[in-house]
């Protein structure tokens, strides 16, 4: 069997087991294409190494892709489609993981304003669609993939609830949203429903001019243009500029910062934030809470209040 045939068989089996594999399936099909879609036993270790490295600088995605291929080759060998795995045993020296970036409130507004550069007569709703994507990522704390998979029927503006289906951990969760985001979505929905609805209410919320779902890589490419127009550059000491996904980190940090300033019991509320973000446990949420100067100050102020000390405001 050729590599793509084995990939399709693997994906079908995993989905029958209840695993979504949406993004993973795309990566595995990319693997088949980039290695020439040869019969699987003919894929060389050199071809696998080139795929793992990618076309740009070596990054942490090496480990992600290798993890997918480990599972894929285990399946292929068990079913007789291959006899050995050509995967490298030792990882190369990978660069450090990118530090999550927390956008300032002003920077978020700059990003929203910069979506105007996406306006085009060929797709009159493109700028509004991308602005809405940014609002959802920040206002509801969704992952990028979750946002672009939303359908029209997943948005309940009366109850102010977004239903997120087939999440990273193959579950569905309900995400409450605030009145401001609901108001923005109501305006966008009126515009969106003027475009094609190929699947009725099951059509994509965020779509192209033909009403079809946005492509993940295209969304990332557009963000690079928007970020540049917003004047947001690579932070000092970082190898890469802030990412679209960092809006989710920002949402988590800003939520905790708001709790501190409102005098809430943050430790008691963190499990609720974990549920809101769709994390399986609180440790994943805690990794999101990078200590910004504002968050560090509020945490220190809370400690000082408990200990009866004063904080130097200088």
N, C-alpha and C positions, 0 to 999 in steps of 0.2 A: 504494500500500500504506500502511496505517496504521503508525504508529511501532512499535507492539508487534510487528506482523508482520515488520518489517525487523529489529528486535532479535532475534527468534527465529531468523530466517534467518542473521543474523550469528553468533549463538552456536552454531548448528548447524555452520556452516562452520569456525569456530575450533576447536570440539571435534573435528571430523573431522581437523583438522590436529594434534591431540594436545594442545591447550591446554584446561585444565580450565574456567577462567572461572567458577567457582562464585560467588564474591563479586561479581565484575564483572557477571555476568548479573543478579544482584539489583539492582545499581545502575542498570543500563541499563533494566530493567523498571520501576524506580521513576521513571526519567526519562520513560518512555512514559506512565505514569499521571499524573505531575505536570504534564505538558504537555498533558493531555487526550486522549491517544491519537489525535491528529489524523493525517490523511495527512502523511507526513514533510515534504514541501515547505511545509506550512502552519505548521510550528513556527517561531515568531518568535525573533529574537535576544533580545528582552526575556524570553520564556519560558525560553530557555536560560540567560540570566543569572540569573534567579530560582532556577532549579534548582541552578546552580553555587553560588550563595550559601548556599542551604539555609534552614532555618527558625530557626536560632539565630544566634549570633555568627559572623562570617566566620572560617574556620579553614583550616588547611593542606589539608583534604580538597578544597578548591576545585581545587587542582592535580591531585589524583588523579582527580577526576570529569572534569575537562577532558581529561586524558590518555586516558581511556576513550572520551570522545565524539570526540576527534580520530580515533582508529582506527575507530570506528563510522561516522562520516561519510565517511571515506575509502572504506570498504567500500560505503556506500550510493551515493555518487556514481559509483564505478566500475561499479556495476550498474544505474545509471539510476533509482534510487529517489529521488534528490535531485540538484539541479543545483549548488547552492552550500552551503557550510557556514556556519551562523549563529553559530559560536563566536566569542567575543571574541578579538581578536588580542593585546591587552595584559592581563596579569593585574592585579588590584587590589593595593593595598598590603596584603599578608597579614601577620598577626601572626607573631611568631617561633615556630618549632617548639617544642613542649613538651619541656622537659628530662626525660629518662628519670629516673624516681624509683627509688631503691634502698631497699626496705623493710628496716628493722631486723628481726632475728630475732624480737624481742618483738612487733613489729607484725604479722608473719606469723601468729604465734600468736593475736593479737587477732582477725585476720580469720577464722581457722579457728573460733575460739570464737563469733564473731558470727554464723556461719551458722545458729545455733540459732533466730534470729529468722525464718527461712524455714520453720520447722516449721508444718504445716497439716494438718488432718484430711482436706482434699480431695486432698492429695498427700503421703502419709506418708513418701515417700523424698526429698522435695525438698531438705531440709536436708542430708542425707547425700550426695546427688548433687552439690550445690554445693560441699560441703566436699571431696569427691573431686576435683572440677574444680580447685580451688585447689591441692590436693596435687600433681596431675599437672603443672600449669603451673610450679610451683616445683620439684618433685622431678625432672621430666624436661625442663624448659626448653622445653616446646612452645608454639607459637603458640595463641591462643584458638581459631581456626578449626580447627587440626589436632586439638585436644583434643575438640571437640564432633563432629568427623567420625569419631572412633574407633568401631570396632565391637567386639563382644565377642571375635571371633576375632583381633583385633589385639593382644590382651594375653596373653602367654605367661608365666605366673607361675613355671613350672618353670625356664625359662631366664632369667627376669627380663628379658624383652625386650618392648618396645612397638614395633609396626610402624606407622609413620606413612606413609600413602598419599596420593598426590595433593597434595604439599606446594606451597608458594608457587611453586616452580620446577618443578612437575609431575614430581617424582621421588618415589621411595619410599626411606625410610631406616629403619634399625633403631636404636632408642634403648635402651641398657641402663639399668636402674633399680636402685636400691639395695634392700637387704632390708627397710628400714623402709617404703618406699613399696609394695613388693610385699606386705607384710603388710597394710597398709591397704586395698590393692586387693582382696586375698583376702576380707576382711570385707565390703567393698562388693559384690563380685560375688555373694556368697551372697544379699544383700538384693535386688540387681538382678534376679537370675534368678527371683525370686518374682513379678516383674511380667511383663507381656505381652512376648513375643518374636516380633513380627510377621514377622521375616525369619530366625528361628532364630539361629544364631551370627553371622549378618551383621547382626543388630539393633544399634541404637545402644548403646554402653556407657553414656553419660550421657544419660538420657532423661526424658521426662515420665511422668506416672502411667499413660498409655496405652502406654508403651513406645516412643514415637516420639522422634526426635532433638530436642535442644534447639535453639531458635532463637537465632541470634547476638545480635540486638538485645535479646531477653529476658534473655539471660545478662548483658549489659552493664547493663541496668536493675536486675537483682537485685544486681549488684555495688555499685551506688550505695547501695542500702539497707544492704548488709553493711559497706561502708566507713564509712558514717555511724555505724552501731552500734559499730564498732570504734574510733571516736574518731580516725580518721585524716583530717586536714583538708588544705587547700591549703597547700603550703609557702610560706614568705615569698618574695616576688618572682615567684611563678608565677601565671599567670592561671587555671589549672585544677587540680583536685585530682589525686592519683595515680590511675593507670588500672589496670585488670585486667591489661593487657598488660605492665605494669611488673614483674609477677612473673617474667617471662622475663628481663628485664634483671637483676633481682635474682639469679636463679639463676646467670647468667653471672658476675656480680661476686663472689658468694659462692664459686663454684667456684675462681676465680683467687685469691681471698683465702686459701682453704684450701690451695692449692698453695704460695703464698708461705710460709705458716706451717709447712708440712711440708718446706720446703727444696727443693721441686721446681724443675726448669728450666722456668720459665713460658714463655719465648719458644719453647722446643721444643714445649710442650704446646698452645700457642694454636691451631695448625692442627687439632689433634684436637678442641678445643672448637668450632671453626668447623664441622667435620663433624657433631659431636653436635647442634649447633643448626640444622643444615640450611642454613648459609650457603654461597654460591657461592665466596666467597674470604674471606681473613682480615680484609680491611678492614671488612667488615660486622660482624664480631665485635668488632673494636677499637672501633667506635662504641658498642658496648654497655657497654664497660668504663669507665663514668664514674668518675672518681676520688673515691671516698668517703674520709673521714679515715682509716679503717682500712686501705684499700687503699694510700693514699698513704704511710702510716706503714710498711707492710710493704715497699713498693717502696723507700722511703728506707733502711730497715734493711738490705735486701739490698745496696743500693749501698754503704752504709757498711762492710759486712762485706768487700766486694770491695776497697774503697779503704783498709781498715785504720783507719777512723775510728769514733768512738763517736757514738751518737745521744742527744740530750737527750730524756729520757722525760717531761719536764715538760709 
